[in-house]
Structure formats: structure tokens, C-alpha cells
Amino acid sequence: MFIDTHAHLFFENYKDDIDEVILRAKENGVDFIIVPATDLKTAQEAISLAEKYENIYATVGVHPHDTKEWDESLISKIEELTKHPKVVAIGEIGLDYYYDFSPKDKQIQAFKSQLDLAVKLNLPVVIHNRDSDKDMMEIIQGYCGSGLKAQFHCFNGSLDDALEYMKMNHFISFTGNITHKKNDALREIIKQIDLNHVMLETDSPFMTPVPYRGKRNEPAYVSFVAKQIADIHKISLEDIGRITSLNTFRFFGVGKVPDTSFTYLLGNSLYINVTNRCNADCTFCRRKDDPFLRGYNLKMTKSEEPQAEVYIKEIGDPKKYEEIVFCGYGEPTIRWEVVKEVARYVKARGGKTRINTDGHGNLINKKDITPEMEDLIDVVSISLNSYDPKQYAKLMRVSENHFEEMKQFAIKSKRYVKKVVMSVVSLDEIEIEKSRKVVEEEIGAEFRVRNYF
């Protein structure tokens, strides 16, 4: 159920009972443990643990505390260590200005050199950041577009920083300190964190969670971190296990990908994974490279697309759900006949329906499909994405005439459904208020901003 992505099991205080520590982790639902090194010596120790225990993986790198004597010859030694099949990342690396163990210039030099190595080797990085937020952000922003993937472990920065890192598609992990009584501010940040970017860790032997605070930490306690996050987001412990385990696979390649989900539960709504096919190719869409969402695998080829009866069987009683949403990582109106058949089933049994679309359904089907929505679709959610046709075309990689088609689809849909909602993504280049004006004044629909993470 769980993966502890950060446990320093090479520390001396595990020397006498490491076998018992590993066993307790397994007994408490911890499938895998990642042991991050802090220097070359501990890198070898982490690799030795990974060789001994099937469920342990290692990372290699030099921690900012240990960069006082940094020299660039260490890069080739780290690179050699990465060749081991159970080394899954460069780390623990980063910046720490809280302690004065290493000069700032040495820390920055070592950090950037190891980031460069990670990009070269296409490996993720595990980042330590303490009292160095400004320099950290500037450095990480400098790697945008490089392919860098980062985990900000034991996160204790600001909400703004967390949101910015998520926009850059990096990951954040939390430790047992989120269970400590005086950490309300950190728990408030967790409320705003998109779970698609979260992993679990203990940072053993440090950061022991309640109720074991004051004792040595160990991977078995990662469930207390998971439960705190689950409680904050008001979802089940099983949901957190599923979500964070898949996130760990996405980041480290540890674990496995679950089977494709044809339907998936988000909150109290059941989503229908209609298709991965789309007539657009949005710049911000990850359906090709990362088709995962909240622990669900939504990847699906055309030949794998199920017929209506498969969806209907998985829905069962539609009144169990707040609504049935036709969505997925593609454009559902490409399979309009299947959508209608499922919607008929749902409406005949007292359920509510919504379709998330790019608004190109009439173009795709070469006819006006909006009258066919009457009594089948309750809410139409359309991705406006921009008020400007040129920007719209650039973002969605379609021709400019698609913008007007989308607007007309929204206007026509209003005649046949209870509500039309139009949204934009929270990208820096999007002018939110101008988009709102188009939606509310020109089209007469509801407006919404959806976060881009």
C-alpha cells in the first residue's frame, strides 16, 4: 500500500535490528523503501542495503552539509555509482543555509553540478532545501525545459513555492512533522497541494510522527504520514496509498503501473475514461507522456476502448454518485454514440451527467450534436483556455476557426442542458479577467479557473 521514499537506513542506530525494521515495514503495508545517500560513503552503504533487500532502492549524491570539500572530480564517481541497477535517483542534494557546515558557493556549485548530471543521465533528483528558498527557486527555474524531475523532500517552504514547483511538474513529500501539534501552517499548505504531485516519506531516523515522537523513526511509521494527508484531504487511507504509490512509480520507476481504469472515482463523482484520442494537442496536456491521475492509469489505445456495456457494468447504480462525468485524457465527443448510450442508462436510473469537452464536438461529428444532449447531459464543461483566438489556437494546436466553433457549441448547448461551464487553465500567460468577460457577458455561461499542476 505504501512506499517510503526517504529513509536513511544506513545510520548506526539501525545496525543492530535492521532485519526487524524491514520486517516491521512489510507488516505495516510498506511495499518499497528508498534509501538516499548523503555522500560517497553512504552511497555505497545504501547500495549494499539495496543489494541485500529486494524491496530497497538507493539514491546517490552529496548532501549540502558535505560539500565543504567539493570538487568536480566527484561527479564521475557519482556517475559510476548510478550504473547500479537499483540506483533510482541523484540525491540527497540541495542547499542548507540553516547550518554553516559548508560555504554557500560550494553548496551551489555542488548542487548545480549534480543537477546537470541528473539531466544528462535522465535521472530524477531528491532535493534538500532549508532556509535557502530564494536561491533554490532561482536555480530550479533555470532548469525549466531541461527535463529535470525533482522531489522536494521534507517540504517546509511556502505555499507559493509549492505551487510553483508543481507547475514545473516536480513532486513534494512530507514527513512525520506534519503530525506534530504546532505544525498547523504546514497542514494548511497540504490542503492546497495537488495529490498528483505528492509522495510519502519518513526521513528516518528523523522526523518521527505522533504517537512515536521522541523515538527513532522507521519506515513502518510512514502510514501515520499517509493518514494525516488523507485526513486533511478528506479521502481514505487506501486512496492515499494508491495515489502516492503510483506517483512514486512515475517519479522513481519503483513499483508498478496499475491496469487501465475505465471508470475512476474522484470525490463523490464517477468519471468515465472515454478515450485518449483528441482532435487537439494542448501544450499543457500530459495524456501522451504521463496519463495518470490520482493513482489511476488512464492510458488507453483505440483498440482498448471499451463499449458502453463495460462502463454501464462498472457504474451500477448511478444514484450512488454525485454525477457521472464523461472525461478521461481525450475528447469524449469522438465517441459520441458510446457517450449517449451510457448517458441514457444513467438518466433512466435517476443519475446526473456531465461531459468535459473541448467544444469541438460538432466539428468532430460533422453535425450539430447539441440537440442530442437534451435529457441526456445535465452539465457541459468546456475548456475555453483563452479569450483570444490566436492564443487559443497556439495553446491547443488547432486552427483559429476552432475558437469560434467552440463558442458556438457553448451557446447552442445552453438550449439543451441545465448548465454550461467554461474554464481556463491558470497559466501565467492567460488573462483571466478578459476570459471571464467573454464567458459571462458574450456567452452567458459560468466561468471557472482550473489549476495547472
Beta strands, then each sheet from edge to edge (+ up, - down):
strand 1: 2-4
strand 2: 30-36
strand 3: 56-60
strand 4: 87-96
strand 5: 125-130
strand 6: 150-152
strand 7: 171-174
strand 8: 198-200
strand 9: 263-266
strand 10: 269-273
strand 11: 292-293
strand 12: 296-297
strand 13: 324-327
strand 14: 353-357
strand 15: 379-383
strand 16: 419-425
strand 17: 446-450
sheet 1: 1+ 2+ 3+ 4+ 5+ 6+ 7+ 8+
sheet 2: 9+ 10- 13- 14- 15- 16- 17-
sheet 3: 11+ 12-
end
